[in-house]
């Protein structure tokens, strides 16, 4: 396990609202309602480019929840987002993810 990129830091308790995958662009965008962190209280998104692999289970082994528990970089370019439901979202991408705060 290694340090996560800045775009994936301070996301504990962020509320995941949707995941979009653009097949031809190989881009995965995760949209969040916000997080307790002072800088992330407004909606924001995280985009992964050059995606080669994704896994998005929704089995909820620990019960229903839309909140993020933790994020880790298991190896360069391979990330796991652990939901408070117990599901693990895996993304492998050729570029470092980018976080964007939504306007409005």
N, C-alpha and C positions, 0 to 999 in steps of 0.2 A: 504494500500500500504506500502511496506517495502523496505529496501535497496536491491539493486540488487547485485548478486555475482560479483566478480572481472571480470569474463569472459564476463559479459554483460555490463561493464562500458565503457564509452567514445566511444559509437558506433554511435553517431549522425552523419548523412550524410554518413554512410557506405553504399556501394552499394551491395545489395543482388544479387548474380548471380544464385544460385541454392539451392534447398532443397532436401535432399536425406533421405529416411526412409528405414532402414534395418529391415524388419518385424521380422525375427527370433531373432535378437539381441535386438530388441526394442530400436534402436538407430536412432536418428534424427540428421543429420548434415546440418548446414546452412553454405554456402560458400559465402564469401564476396570478392569483388575486392580490397577493401581497404577503409580507412576512413581518414578524415583530421587529426585525432590525430597523433602526431609525431610517436608513437610506432606502429601504425596500417596502415601505408601508403602502405605496401605490402599486397598481398592477404592473407587472414586468414580464418579459419573456427571455428565454435562453435558447439560442440557435446553435445547432451543431451542423457543420458543413462537411462534405465528403464522407457522409455516413456509409459504412460498409455493413453494419450489423445493428439490429435493435431487438430487444425483447421487452414486451410490455404486458406482463401478466396482471390479472385483476381478480385474483383468487381470495384476497382478504383473509389470510390465515389468522390474523390477530384481531379481526373485526373491521367494520367500515371506518374509513378515514380518508380524507383528501389531503392531509398534511404530510409534509416531508419530514422525515426523522433525521437523516444524514446523507451526505454525499461523499464518495471517495473516488479516487483515481487509482484503479488497481494495477495499471501499467500505462505507459504513455499512450494516449489516445483511446483508452478504454475506461469508461466511467460507470459507476453504479449509484443510482439514486434509491435509497431505501425509504419506502413510505411507512407511515405509522400504522398502516394496515398490515404490514409485514411483506408486502409485495416489493420486489426489486426490479427497477427499470434499468436495463443495460443499454448503453449506447457506445458503439465504437465509431470514431470519427477521425479523419485525417487532419483536421484543423482544430485548434483550441476553440472551445465554445465562447460565444459572445452574449453578454447580457444587455438588454435594452429596457429602459424604464419607459412605460407607456405615457404618452402625453395626454393632457386633458385633466 
